[in-house]
Structures are given as structure tokens and as C-alpha cells.
Amino acid sequence: MISRRMFTTALTGLALSLPFGLGQAAAQEMTKVTFVQPSPSAINSFNVFVAIGEGYFAEEGLEVTVEAINGSSAVLQALSSGQAQFGRPGPGPVLAARERGVDAVFIYNFAARSNFGLVVPSDSAVQAPADLKGQVVGVGTADGAEVGFARNVLAGSGLTENTDYTFLAVGDGGPASAAFSSGEIAAYSASTADAAILNQRGVSVREITPPEYMRFFGNGFVTSGELIRSNPELVEKFVRAIWRGHAFAMDDANREKVLAHLAAGNPQESEDAAFASALFDAVRAKTEPVDMSNGLGYQPPEVWEEWQQVAIDGGDLSGPLPDLTAVYTNDFTLKVNGSN
């Protein structure tokens, strides 16, 4: 088993709220599933924690355990080894895993707008990605989704990895701020949370990502093709619960309840309530589709085509996959959000 920290709860409240015999039977009928996320943040997976707190998983008969591991590749390893049924990796690592024969399928587009951006210190002379020629760009992990995103942005400015710039894995949070302070890195490929944390730690940063790259959606929900084929009902139940959690959290009337659920999921992250609230706002904004005609969670096929080309150009794929449509499905999302 991989080493990881467990954050979530078994949903025992269901049994306690029912008469003894009925509650005991209901508890026995719950299906246990594990969801793995690429960082400890509850805010970055806010719809999962809302679905737990509001009882949406329990209503679907699911008992969900959330575990945090390090990066998208580790998430995909947990899925392919059967240690988890659902995860939240980035699209780039999913494409690379598919080429290696990993039967991972994207089922819900959560970060509908890019949740990564190239940031530099506010007082940096760097004004655009092209200005990073000859510089070192920091990333959280060497094989995380942020690497493919930054490579794509830099390639669009005519820069080639290991010729015009290099990546350096420096971690996130404190280590990233230290790397800026020591001058080890000139820029950082940051998630929405990373940028907020850097600013909180006194490293004021600004984004230099060109607007055209914000259409690339980020981390979303993935399961195995085998589970889709063998138990589509289970996948539909999971997607329905996370969609309900997502929709609930998008309504400002539910804000205080949402923040309470997130604090229950990761108390340390919410110790600074003002920062947690601001971070939730930033993360939530990234999950709202530009075009809501297909509802929350929809994956635009044309952006998958663009992601595949990015992966090819960056060397993460040797060429187009035999069937790109096998990488993702909108079937469950369109069904649960009422668009189909």
C-alpha cells in the first residue's frame, strides 16, 4: 500500500439517525469506495467534501474514504492497482497513462478553467513567458499536471525545455516560497491554491499566463474503464453525488455550510478562516464552465484534442492515441446534470 494521509470519515451518522435495526441494515448495504486526490487540500476537491457533509454519497448508498497522495501520477497508480476507485488527476498525466496501457477514463470536468498558471514575483522583470529564456521554472512535482501546462505555455512562446529553460521540482507551499526567496527559480507553475499560499507567505506573485491558455481545463474526476464496464451504476452514483456537491457549493446561499464541510475535511487548511474563504472563492471560480449549455462537469471534446496535441508537442505522447474518445466520457455527467 502507498503511504498517504487519510482525511475523511466513514459515514456512520446514517446508522445513528435511524432505528437500530434499520440503521444497522442500511450500514451493511453501504458500498465502500476510495477517492484519491493529488494533494491534502479539501478546498481543491470541495464538491467531494460537500457531498460527504450534505449526505449526498450516503443517499447513493456510498461510504467514501478520501485519501491524499502526491501528484497525478500517484493518483493514477492507485487507480490502476485497485487501491482506489476514483481520483482527481490532471488531463496530461491521464493521456500519458493511456498510452502506457492504463485504462483510466475522465468522467467529470471539475476544474473547467485552467487551474494552473505561470507566476513570477510581483517585482520581477519578467512580463511574459518569452522572458523566461535561460531561467529555471519551479514545479510542485516532476511529473505533475502543472509540468505539462507550463511546457505548453512556454512552447507557445518559442521556448524549448532543457534548451531555453529547465524545470525544477521544488514542492509547494513553504518550499516553493523558499525557492523564490533564494533565487533558485524565476517562475513557478502554480495551481490556484499555490498562488494563494505564496501570497499568504509573503511572496507576492502575479500571473503571466497568456489568456488563450486558460481554456485548458485542469484536474477532474477519473475512474477505470473496467469499473465503467462492470458497474456503471456505481460510477453514476458517484458522479451524481459530486455533481450535487458542486451545484450546492456554487450557490452563495450555502457558503457557510460549504466552508464548514471543508474545515471538517481538512481542519489545518481552514485554521486561517479568512484565507480558506478566499482560497475557496478562487478555486470555485475555476470550476465554472465558460459555456454552461452542457452544465457542470462537461468535457469539451475540442479541448481534449488540444490537450493531446500539447502532450505530443511536449514529448509526453509519442503520437495521437488510437481512440481519443476512449479517454473520456460525458455520459454520466450529462445524465446527472439533466443536460441529456
N, C-alpha and C positions, 0 to 999 in steps of 0.2 A: 504493500500500500504506500502511496506517496504521502509525504509528510505535509500536513496542512492544518489550518485552524478552523474549527467548526464554530459557526456563528448562530445558527438557527435552532429552532425548537421543534420538538415533536408536538403536534397539535393536540395536547391532552385535554385542553379546555372543552372540546366537543363532548368527551365522555362525561366530564364533570357536570355539564349542563343538562344532561338527560337522566331520566330514571335509571337506576342502577343496571337493570338487565338490558334495557335498550341501549344505554350508553356503552356497555361492555360489548354488545354485539356490533355496534357501529364502529367502535375502535378496532375490532378484529377485522372488519371489512375494509379498512383503510389500506390503500396501496402506497407503499413506501417508495419514494423516488429521491434521488440525489441530484442537486443542481450545483455545478461548479462555476465559480466566477474567477476572472484573472487578477483580482486584487481584493483586499478585505473590505472595500467600500460598500456600505449598504446603499448609499445615495446613488452610486453608479448603476445599481440594479434595483432602483426604487420600486418598480412595479412588482417585483417578486416579494419584497418585504411588505408592501401594501396588501398584496394578495394573501400573504400569511396573516397579517394583522386583522384584515377585514373578514377573514374566514372563507375567502373565495376558493382556495385549494381544498379546504375541508368540505365545502359544498360539492366539490367534484369528486370527493372520496379519496383525496390525495394527502399524504403526510410527507411534507417536503423538508429535507435537510439541505441547508446551504453550506457549502464549503468553499474556502478561498485558497487558490493556489497561484503560482507565479507565472502569469502570462498566458497568451492564447495557445501556444504550443502545448503547454502543460494541460490546459483545458481539453484540448483535442486528444491528448494521450489518455486522459481519464475516461473520455467517452469511448475511445476505441478499445480500451482494456476492459470496459464494462463496469468501471468503478463509479460511473455516473451515467444518468440517462439524459440529462440536459446540461447545456453550458452556454457561456456567453463570450465566444471568441470574436476576433475580427475577420472580415471577409478575405483579406490577403492570406493569412495562415490557413483558412479553410480551403482556398483554391490550391495552395501548395500541398496540403494534406490529401486532397482528392487525387492529385497527380501521383502521389505515393501509394494510392490504393485505399486510403482511409475513407470509409463510407459515411462521411459527415454531411448533413443536409441542413441548410439555413431555413428556419421555419418562421422567424418573426424579426422584422427590421426595427430594432429598438432605437439606436442612435441614427435617426433618419437623416440628420445632417452630420457632416464630419465632426467627430468628437476629438479630433486631433488638430493641432496647428503648430506651425513653426514660430517659436517665440524667442525674443532676444531681450537683454536688459534694456530698460526704458532709455538709458543714456548711451546705448550702443550706436556706433556709426553705421551699422548695418541697417539698411532701409528696405531691402528686397532680397529674395533668395539668391540672386546672382552675386550679391555682395559677400556671400559665404565661401567664395572660391579661396582655397588654401586654408580653410578653417576646419575645426572639429565640431561636429554636431552631436549633442548628447541625446541618448535614448534611454528609456527605462530598462529594457532588456534587449539582448542582441537579436532575439527572434520574435519580438512582439509586433502587434499590428501597427504601432507607431513608426516602425522602421520602413515598411513598405510605403506608408503615407509620405514620409519625409523624402524618401528616394524619388517618388513620383514628382513631388513639388520641385525638387532640385533638378531632376532631369528636364522638367519643363522650362527651366532657366538655363539649360545647356551645360549643366554640371554632371560629371560622372564620378560615381563612388570610387574611392581609392586612387583617383587621379586628381580630381579637383577638390575633394573633401573626404573626410573619414568620419565614421560613426564611432562613438564611444559609449558603451553601456555604463551608466552612472547610477542607475536606480532612480527612485522618485523621492519626493518629499525632501527631507533633510540632505541626503546625499546629492541630489540634483542642485539644491541651493548652494551647497559647498563647492560643487564643481564650477558653478558660475563665479563664486567668490574667489576661487583660486585661479581662475583664468584657464582651467582645463578645457572648457567648452565655450564656443562663441554663440551657440544657439541650442535650443532644446526642442525636440519633437514632443510636445506636451498634450496630454488629454485636457479636457475642460477642468477636471479636478486638479491635475498637476499645476496648471497655471494659477488656479485659485490658491493652492498651497504655497507656491513660490511667492506670490504677492503677500500672503499672510506671514511668511517667514522673513519678510523684509527685502526680498529680491524682486523689485518692481519690474515686470516684464510687459512687453507689447507684442502683438502678433504681426507677422509679416507674410502670412499665407495669402496668395492671390485669391480673389473671390471665386474664380472658376473651380477651385479645388474643394470648395465646401459642399458640392453636390455628392461627394463620395461618402456614402453612409458608413458608419463605423460598426462597433461591436453589436451583435444581435444574438438571438437565441437559436441554438443548434441542437439537433439530436442525431441519432444514427438512422441511416436508411433502413437498417434491419428492424428497428423499432417501429418505424412508419409502416413497414410491410406487415409486421407481425401483430402490432397492436395500435392501429391508427386511432382507436377510441381514446387510449391513454394520452397520445400526443394532442388530440383535440381538447381533452380536458385541461391539460397543462396550458395550452395556448389560450383557451378561454379564460382561465384564471389570471394569466399575466396580462391579457388584454383588458380585463375588468380592472385590475390593479392600475394599469396605465391610464385608462379613462378616468378613474376615480382621482388619481393624482393630478390630472390636468385641470381639474376643477378647483379654482381658488377657494371655493367654499369649504373644501376638505383639507385645507392646508395644515391646520394644526394637528389633525388626526394623522396626516401623512408624516409629518415631522416626528410625531410620537412613535409611529411604527418604525421609522428609520433609526431613531435613538435606541429602540429595543433591539434592532438588528445588529447595531454596532455602537454601543454606548460611548466608546472612546472617540469615535468620529464626531459625535454630537456634543462633546463636552463644552465646546465653544458654540453656543446655540446660534449666535449671530452669523458665525462663519458657516455653520451647517445649513442655515436657511439660505444664505447667499449662494452656496455651492449647489444646493438643490435647485434653485432658480436657474442657474447656469446649465446644469445637466438637463433639467426638464426642457429647456428651450431647444436643446439639440435633438430632442426626441419628437418634435412636432414636424410632420411632413410638410414640405413646401406645397405639395398638392394633396389636399385631403379627400379627393374624389374617391379614392380607394380605401380610405380610413386609416386608422393607426395600424402600424405593423407591416404595411405593404412594401414589397421589394420591387423597385422599378427594374425590369429586365435590361433596359439600355444601360443602366449604371453597372449591372453585373458585367456586361460586355466591356465597359470601360475599365472596371477593376481587373478583368482578365488581361486586357492589353497592358495595363500598368504592371501586372505581375510578370508578363512576358518581357516587357522592356527592361524591368529591373533584374531579370535573371532568376526570379523565383519560380517561373514556369518555363519549361523548355519549348512550349508551343501551346496552341489552343487545346483545351480539353476536348475529348471526343464528343461530349454532350454537356455543354454548359448548363442546360436546363436541369440536369440531374443534381446540380449543386444546391439548388434552392427550390422551394415550393411556396406558393401563396395560397394554396388550397385551404389550409387550416385557418389562416388569418382572415381571408375573405368570408369564410363561413361564420366565424365567431363575431366578426365586427359588423356583419349584416350587409356587406357590400356584394355578396354573391347570392 
